[in-house]
Amino acid sequence: MLASAAHAEEQRRELGPHVHGHGTLVVAIEGHDVQMELVAPGMDIVGFEHEADTARQKRSVEAALADLKEPLNLFELPDTAGCAVTSTDVKLVAEKHEHDHGVAETKRPGEVDDEESRHSEFRATYALTCADAEQIKSINFRFFDRFRDASELNVTFIDADGEAAFGVSRNFRNMER
C-alpha cells in the first residue's frame, strides 16, 4: 500500500520542479502497522542544498539526520493509539536539477559544478506498531518547530477508509481526518 503511493509520489517528484519549503509525507495504516515516508528538500531541513563544506554545516546535517530518526518527536500521534517505532531509515540524497526539457544536467570536462543546479533532499521511512492504529485521526506536526525553513508538507493519508490528501503548513500544522 505505502510502496505504490510512495512510488507514485517519487515519479511526480522526479518529473516536477523542486520547490523549497515543500515536502511530502505519506502515512499508510494497515491493521496495527503504520508506515510513514517523508521527503523534504535539504534547504528546508538544514538551510542549504550543497554538500556540507564547513564543520558547522556538517554538524547541521548530522543533527538533522539524528532528529529525523525520531519520528514521534516530529509527528505527534494521539496517545490513545499507543504507537512505538519499530524501524527507521533516514538518508540525505543529492541530485542534479533537470532542465525544462527533461534532460539531466551533465558536467563537461573542466566544467565546475554550479551549486544552483544541484539539490539535496532528506528521505526518511518509518515503521511503527500501534496498539490501536484506528485512533490515528489527527497528527500534530512538530516537524515545523524543529525545521524552521520548512513551510509546507503535502500529506497523503491511507487507511481502511481510503486515501486522503492534506496540506499542512507552519500556520496550519494539525491534520485531522
Helices and strands as residue ranges (DSSP letters): H 2-15, E 22-30, E 33-41, H 42-46, H 55-68, H 71-74, E 75-76, G 79-81, E 83-96, G 115-117, E 118-130, G 133-135, E 138-141, H 143-146, E 152-159, E 162-169, E 174-176
